[in-house]
């Protein structure tokens, strides 16, 4: 099997021999252009391209000495330049930009660039098929969705370095799930199922109390008295941080007609920004217009909210 075929197979399976993080310019200043152009830019204009192509790293070190670097800085600098020139097409390159992890594979040839000034790249490698910010399964690789054990590599002060969490990185890019993650999701789904069953067994007083507790733990403050018979609404809430107010109707059994009726009362009242209709037993499928100020919480949604704000134990106590 030829070397080229092996590289193609490695690319398809994403089984790189090496993985490197690269900072695309000072503070990532070249990232936008590099991603748009499908290239990996690199600096070190102090070292001539010809020296690097010839592999004369002793002369490269001498050239870099003229910049006044410390001995350790010289060693690091030469290592980075060697990596850029000598790492082959079976190397996975990653960087961070615009809130995402980006990855690519490159052509091994390094191309010298015209001298456009000290703040511009001196050379580059072309990507094989561009930079990617999604996994092979189509999932966005957002920084906030990644472990800090991986993303902390972005704080590297120089330009190129090895990536420590290679197995994790490759699993995320391939779109593979960690077996432990899969077990946790299964457990979470089971908790949700049990929480729904417990909610359905609550009487109307406990159901109203649960709804009140979910909102309270979510940062809302009640401005009406729970359990008082107001004609149109069960709860009036205020969000102290944003100043928003919410109109909340709580029902155990309900129907679309009743939902429409209360939504109409909310519209006519006009005193609150948000409308919440919370129920756990509907006589058919319920719907609200697509509007970020209108919220329909069924038992499934309420169960997830209750678990999220730490009320699973409270539900367990109700089953005694």
C-alpha positions as CSV (number, residue, x, y, z in Angstrom):
1,X,0.0,0.0,0.0
2,X,1.4,3.4,-1.0
3,X,2.2,6.1,1.5
4,X,-0.4,8.4,-0.2
5,X,-3.1,5.8,0.2
6,X,-2.2,5.3,3.9
7,X,-2.5,9.0,4.4
8,X,-5.9,9.1,2.8
9,X,-7.1,6.3,5.0
10,X,-5.7,8.1,8.0
11,X,-7.5,11.2,7.0
12,X,-10.8,9.4,6.6
13,X,-10.6,7.6,9.9
14,X,-8.9,10.6,11.5
15,X,-6.1,8.6,13.0
16,X,-3.3,11.2,12.8
17,X,0.3,10.3,13.8
18,X,0.8,13.8,15.4
19,X,-1.5,16.4,16.8
20,X,-0.4,20.1,17.3
21,X,-2.1,23.2,18.5
22,X,-1.1,26.3,16.5
23,X,-1.8,30.0,17.3
24,X,-2.8,31.7,14.1
25,X,-0.8,34.9,14.5
26,X,-0.2,37.2,17.6
27,X,-3.3,36.9,19.7
28,X,-5.0,35.0,16.9
29,X,-4.8,38.0,14.6
30,X,-4.5,35.9,11.4
31,X,-7.3,33.5,12.2
32,X,-10.1,35.0,10.2
33,X,-8.1,35.2,7.0
34,X,-6.5,31.9,7.5
35,X,-9.8,30.1,8.0
36,X,-11.4,31.8,5.1
37,X,-8.4,31.0,2.8
38,X,-8.0,27.5,4.0
39,X,-4.4,27.9,5.0
40,X,-2.2,27.6,8.1
41,X,0.0,30.7,8.4
42,X,3.2,30.9,10.4
43,X,5.7,33.6,11.3
44,X,9.4,33.5,12.3
45,X,10.4,35.8,9.4
46,X,13.8,36.0,11.1
47,X,14.6,32.6,9.8
48,X,15.0,32.2,6.0
49,X,12.7,29.8,4.3
50,X,15.7,28.3,2.4
51,X,17.4,27.3,5.7
52,X,14.3,25.5,6.8
53,X,13.8,23.6,3.6
54,X,17.4,22.5,3.7
55,X,17.0,21.4,7.3
56,X,19.9,23.6,8.5
57,X,18.6,24.0,12.0
58,X,22.0,25.1,13.4
59,X,22.0,28.1,11.0
60,X,18.3,28.7,11.9
61,X,19.2,28.8,15.5
62,X,22.0,31.3,14.8
63,X,19.6,33.5,12.8
64,X,17.1,33.4,15.7
65,X,19.8,34.4,18.2
66,X,19.9,37.8,16.6
67,X,16.5,38.5,18.1
68,X,17.9,38.3,21.6
69,X,16.0,35.3,22.8
70,X,17.1,33.3,25.9
71,X,18.6,29.9,25.4
72,X,15.3,28.2,26.3
73,X,13.4,30.6,23.9
74,X,15.8,29.7,21.1
75,X,15.3,26.0,21.6
76,X,11.5,26.5,21.7
77,X,11.6,28.7,18.6
78,X,13.6,26.2,16.6
79,X,11.4,23.3,17.7
80,X,8.3,25.2,16.5
81,X,9.8,26.0,13.1
82,X,11.0,22.4,12.7
83,X,7.5,21.1,13.5
84,X,6.0,23.4,10.9
85,X,8.4,22.2,8.2
86,X,8.9,18.6,9.1
87,X,5.5,17.3,10.4
88,X,3.9,15.5,7.5
89,X,0.4,15.3,6.1
90,X,-0.6,12.8,8.9
91,X,-0.6,15.6,11.4
92,X,-3.8,17.1,12.8
93,X,-3.6,20.8,13.4
94,X,-6.1,22.6,15.8
95,X,-6.7,26.2,16.9
96,X,-9.4,28.2,18.6
97,X,-11.2,31.1,17.1
98,X,-14.7,32.7,17.2
99,X,-15.7,30.5,20.2
100,X,-15.0,27.2,18.4
101,X,-12.3,24.6,18.1
102,X,-11.1,24.4,14.5
103,X,-9.2,21.5,13.0
104,X,-7.5,20.6,9.7
105,X,-5.1,18.4,7.9
106,X,-2.5,20.0,5.6
107,X,-0.3,19.5,2.6
108,X,3.2,18.9,3.8
109,X,4.7,21.6,1.5
110,X,5.5,24.9,3.2
111,X,5.1,27.9,0.9
112,X,7.1,31.1,1.5
113,X,5.1,34.3,1.4
114,X,6.1,37.8,0.2
115,X,7.4,40.1,2.9
116,X,4.4,42.1,4.0
117,X,5.8,43.4,7.2
118,X,6.7,42.0,10.7
119,X,3.1,41.6,11.7
120,X,2.2,39.3,8.8
121,X,3.0,35.6,8.2
122,X,6.2,34.6,6.5
123,X,5.0,31.2,5.3
124,X,2.1,28.9,5.2
125,X,0.8,25.4,4.6
126,X,-2.4,24.7,2.6
127,X,-5.1,22.7,4.3
128,X,-6.3,19.6,2.5
129,X,-10.0,20.5,2.6
130,X,-10.2,23.7,4.7
131,X,-10.6,24.3,8.4
132,X,-13.5,22.6,10.2
133,X,-15.4,23.6,13.3
134,X,-17.7,20.7,13.4
135,X,-17.2,17.0,14.2
136,X,-17.4,14.3,11.6
137,X,-20.9,13.8,12.9
138,X,-21.9,17.4,12.3
139,X,-21.8,18.6,15.9
140,X,-20.5,22.2,16.5
141,X,-17.2,22.1,18.4
142,X,-17.9,25.1,20.6
143,X,-15.4,26.0,23.2
144,X,-18.0,26.0,26.0
145,X,-18.9,22.4,25.1
146,X,-15.3,21.2,25.4
147,X,-13.3,20.1,28.5
148,X,-11.0,22.8,29.9
149,X,-8.3,20.1,30.0
150,X,-8.2,20.6,26.2
151,X,-9.1,24.3,25.8
152,X,-6.4,25.4,28.2
153,X,-3.9,24.7,25.4
154,X,-5.1,28.0,23.9
155,X,-3.2,29.8,26.7
156,X,0.1,28.6,25.3
157,X,2.3,31.7,25.0
158,X,4.2,30.8,21.9
159,X,3.0,29.3,18.6
160,X,3.0,25.5,18.3
161,X,2.8,22.9,21.0
162,X,1.7,19.3,21.5
163,X,-1.9,18.6,22.7
164,X,-2.2,16.7,25.9
165,X,-5.8,15.4,25.6
166,X,-5.4,13.7,22.3
167,X,-7.8,10.8,22.9
168,X,-10.5,13.2,24.1
169,X,-9.9,15.5,21.2
170,X,-10.1,12.8,18.6
171,X,-13.2,11.3,20.1
172,X,-14.9,14.7,20.0
173,X,-13.8,15.4,16.4
174,X,-14.9,11.9,15.3
175,X,-18.3,12.4,17.0
176,X,-17.8,9.4,19.3
177,X,-19.3,9.2,22.8
178,X,-17.3,8.4,25.9
179,X,-18.8,5.2,27.4
180,X,-19.0,7.0,30.8
181,X,-20.9,9.8,29.1
182,X,-23.4,7.4,27.6
183,X,-24.0,5.8,31.0
184,X,-24.6,9.2,32.6
185,X,-27.1,10.1,29.8
186,X,-28.9,6.8,30.4
187,X,-29.1,7.6,34.1
188,X,-30.3,11.1,33.4
189,X,-33.0,9.8,31.2
190,X,-34.1,7.3,33.8
191,X,-34.2,10.1,36.5
192,X,-36.4,12.2,34.1
193,X,-38.8,9.2,33.6
194,X,-39.1,8.7,37.4
195,X,-39.5,12.4,38.0
196,X,-42.4,12.6,35.5
197,X,-44.1,9.6,37.3
198,X,-43.7,11.3,40.7
199,X,-45.0,14.6,39.4
200,X,-48.1,12.9,38.0
201,X,-48.8,11.5,41.5
202,X,-48.8,14.9,43.2
203,X,-52.1,16.4,44.3
204,X,-52.9,19.9,43.0
205,X,-51.5,21.6,46.2
206,X,-48.1,19.8,46.0
207,X,-48.0,20.5,42.2
208,X,-48.5,24.2,42.8
209,X,-45.8,24.1,45.5
210,X,-43.4,22.3,43.1
211,X,-43.9,24.9,40.4
212,X,-43.3,27.7,42.9
213,X,-40.1,26.1,44.2
214,X,-38.8,25.6,40.6
215,X,-39.3,29.3,39.8
216,X,-37.9,30.4,43.2
217,X,-34.7,28.3,42.8
218,X,-34.4,29.6,39.2
219,X,-34.1,33.2,40.5
220,X,-37.7,34.4,40.2
221,X,-39.3,36.2,43.1
222,X,-43.0,35.7,43.8
223,X,-45.0,39.0,44.2
224,X,-48.4,37.3,44.6
225,X,-49.5,35.0,47.4
226,X,-49.4,31.3,46.4
227,X,-52.8,29.6,46.8
228,X,-54.9,32.8,46.8
229,X,-57.8,32.7,44.3
230,X,-56.9,35.4,41.9
231,X,-59.4,35.3,39.0
232,X,-57.0,35.0,36.1
233,X,-53.6,33.9,37.3
234,X,-52.0,31.7,40.0
235,X,-48.6,33.4,40.3
236,X,-47.1,36.8,39.5
237,X,-43.3,36.6,39.4
238,X,-40.5,39.1,39.1
239,X,-36.9,38.4,38.0
240,X,-34.8,40.8,40.1
241,X,-31.8,40.8,37.8
242,X,-33.5,41.6,34.6
243,X,-36.6,43.3,36.0
244,X,-38.9,41.0,33.9
245,X,-42.3,40.0,35.3
246,X,-44.1,36.7,34.6
247,X,-47.7,35.6,34.6
248,X,-48.0,31.9,35.7
249,X,-51.0,29.6,35.4
250,X,-50.8,26.2,37.0
251,X,-53.1,23.3,36.0
252,X,-53.1,19.6,36.8
253,X,-55.7,18.7,34.2
254,X,-56.3,21.0,31.2
255,X,-57.1,21.3,27.5
256,X,-56.1,23.4,24.5
257,X,-59.3,25.5,24.9
258,X,-58.3,26.3,28.5
259,X,-54.8,27.2,27.5
260,X,-56.1,29.5,24.8
261,X,-58.5,31.1,27.3
262,X,-55.7,31.9,29.8
263,X,-53.3,33.1,27.1
264,X,-56.1,35.5,26.0
265,X,-56.4,36.7,29.6
266,X,-52.7,37.3,29.7
267,X,-52.8,39.3,26.5
268,X,-55.7,41.5,27.8
269,X,-54.0,42.0,31.2
270,X,-50.8,43.3,29.6
271,X,-49.0,43.8,32.9
272,X,-46.3,41.1,32.5
273,X,-43.7,40.3,29.9
274,X,-43.8,36.5,30.1
275,X,-46.6,33.9,30.1
276,X,-46.0,30.4,31.7
277,X,-48.7,27.7,31.5
278,X,-47.7,24.7,33.6
279,X,-49.6,21.4,33.6
280,X,-49.2,17.7,33.9
281,X,-52.3,16.2,32.5
282,X,-53.5,17.5,29.1
283,X,-56.5,16.3,27.2
284,X,-54.5,16.0,24.0
285,X,-51.5,17.9,22.4
286,X,-51.1,21.5,23.6
287,X,-49.6,24.3,21.6
288,X,-48.6,27.9,22.0
289,X,-47.5,30.3,19.2
290,X,-43.7,30.4,18.6
291,X,-42.8,33.4,20.8
292,X,-39.9,33.6,23.3
293,X,-42.3,35.3,25.8
294,X,-44.8,32.4,25.8
295,X,-43.8,29.1,27.7
296,X,-45.7,25.8,27.8
297,X,-44.4,23.4,30.5
298,X,-45.8,19.9,30.4
299,X,-44.9,17.3,33.0
300,X,-41.8,16.3,30.9
301,X,-40.4,19.8,30.8
302,X,-41.2,20.5,34.5
303,X,-39.5,17.2,35.5
304,X,-36.3,18.4,33.7
305,X,-36.5,21.8,35.4
306,X,-37.1,20.2,38.8
307,X,-34.0,18.0,38.4
308,X,-31.9,20.9,37.1
309,X,-32.7,23.1,40.2
310,X,-32.1,20.2,42.7
311,X,-35.7,19.2,43.6
312,X,-35.4,15.5,42.8
313,X,-35.0,14.8,46.6
314,X,-38.1,16.9,47.2
315,X,-40.1,14.7,44.8
316,X,-38.8,11.6,46.5
317,X,-40.1,12.8,49.8
318,X,-43.5,13.2,48.4
319,X,-43.6,9.4,47.5
320,X,-43.4,8.2,51.1
